Amino acid sequence: MIRKTLMKKAVIVSFLIIASCSNGKEITQVAEISCGQCQFEIKEPMGCDLAIRVDNRTYFIDGANIDDFGDAHDKNTGFCNIVRKSTVVGVFKDERFKASSIKLIDKK
């Protein structure tokens, strides 16, 4: 009986530790980055906004603007015309990606 109780407590403590470690921690991820509306076909809100695609899901980005990386409508490098690769650092919150860092991987 005592062993069962100790095992239950160990499982609960382990779960709480794992949950607290994963909650709100910044992650570093390689992701596709582009215009949410033009390239990832997100319907709303209207207008060109920066977004990332991770595991076939798209998220708008808070903390960076679509023109922070040059003209969004440039035909060779603009996010409204092409999808690029980037390393992003931040957290997923409320169906959005809160970016603290975005670094383009490809050299366009």
C-alpha positions as CSV (number, residue, x, y, z in Angstrom):
1,M,0.0,0.0,0.0
2,I,2.8,2.4,0.9
3,R,4.6,1.6,-2.3
4,K,1.5,2.4,-4.4
5,T,1.1,5.7,-2.7
6,L,4.7,6.6,-3.2
7,M,4.4,5.6,-6.9
8,K,1.3,7.8,-7.3
9,K,3.1,10.8,-5.7
10,A,6.2,10.2,-7.9
11,V,4.0,10.2,-11.1
12,I,2.2,13.3,-10.1
13,V,5.4,15.2,-9.2
14,S,7.0,14.1,-12.5
15,F,4.0,15.3,-14.4
16,L,4.0,18.7,-12.7
17,I,7.7,19.2,-13.4
18,I,7.3,18.3,-17.0
19,A,4.2,20.5,-17.4
20,S,5.9,23.5,-15.7
21,C,9.1,23.1,-17.8
22,S,7.2,23.1,-21.1
23,N,4.9,26.0,-20.3
24,G,6.0,29.4,-21.5
25,K,9.6,28.3,-22.4
26,E,11.0,29.7,-25.6
27,I,11.8,27.1,-28.3
28,T,14.1,27.3,-31.2
29,Q,12.6,26.0,-34.4
30,V,13.4,25.9,-38.1
31,A,10.3,27.0,-39.9
32,E,9.0,28.2,-43.2
33,I,8.3,31.9,-43.1
34,S,6.3,34.0,-45.5
35,C,3.2,36.1,-45.9
36,G,0.3,34.4,-44.2
37,Q,-2.3,35.6,-46.8
38,C,-0.3,35.5,-50.0
39,Q,1.7,32.2,-49.5
40,F,0.0,30.3,-46.7
41,E,-3.6,31.2,-47.8
42,I,-4.8,32.4,-44.4
43,K,-8.1,34.2,-45.0
44,E,-8.3,36.7,-42.1
45,P,-7.3,39.3,-41.2
46,M,-7.0,40.9,-44.6
47,G,-3.6,42.4,-45.6
48,C,-0.1,41.1,-45.7
49,D,1.2,39.8,-42.3
50,L,4.2,37.7,-41.4
51,A,3.5,34.0,-40.6
52,I,5.4,30.8,-40.0
53,R,4.5,27.2,-40.9
54,V,5.5,24.5,-38.5
55,D,4.3,20.9,-38.9
56,N,1.8,21.9,-41.5
57,R,0.2,24.5,-39.2
58,T,0.5,28.2,-39.8
59,Y,0.8,30.9,-37.1
60,F,0.9,34.7,-37.4
61,I,4.0,36.2,-35.8
62,D,4.0,38.8,-33.1
63,G,7.3,40.6,-32.6
64,A,8.3,41.1,-36.2
65,N,6.9,42.9,-39.2
66,I,6.7,41.5,-42.8
67,D,8.9,44.4,-44.0
68,D,11.6,43.9,-41.4
69,F,13.4,41.7,-43.9
70,G,13.1,43.9,-46.9
71,D,10.3,44.7,-49.3
72,A,7.6,42.1,-48.9
73,H,6.6,42.5,-52.5
74,D,10.1,42.1,-54.0
75,K,9.7,39.4,-56.7
76,N,12.9,37.6,-55.8
77,T,13.0,37.8,-52.0
78,G,9.7,39.2,-50.8
79,F,7.6,37.2,-48.4
80,C,4.5,37.9,-50.5
81,N,6.1,36.1,-53.4
82,I,8.2,33.3,-51.9
83,V,8.4,31.1,-48.9
84,R,11.8,31.2,-47.1
85,K,13.4,29.1,-44.3
86,S,14.3,30.6,-40.9
87,T,15.3,29.8,-37.4
88,V,12.8,31.3,-35.0
89,V,13.0,31.6,-31.3
90,G,9.9,32.3,-29.2
91,V,6.7,30.8,-27.8
92,F,3.4,29.6,-29.2
93,K,0.6,31.4,-27.4
94,D,-3.1,31.9,-28.2
95,E,-2.7,30.4,-31.7
96,R,0.1,32.9,-32.5
97,F,3.9,32.7,-32.4
98,K,5.5,35.3,-30.1
99,A,8.9,35.8,-31.7
100,S,12.0,37.0,-29.8
101,S,14.3,36.2,-32.7
102,I,14.0,35.4,-36.4
103,K,17.0,34.6,-38.5
104,L,16.7,33.8,-42.2
105,I,18.6,30.7,-43.2
106,D,18.5,31.0,-47.0
107,K,20.7,33.7,-48.6
108,K,18.4,35.3,-51.2
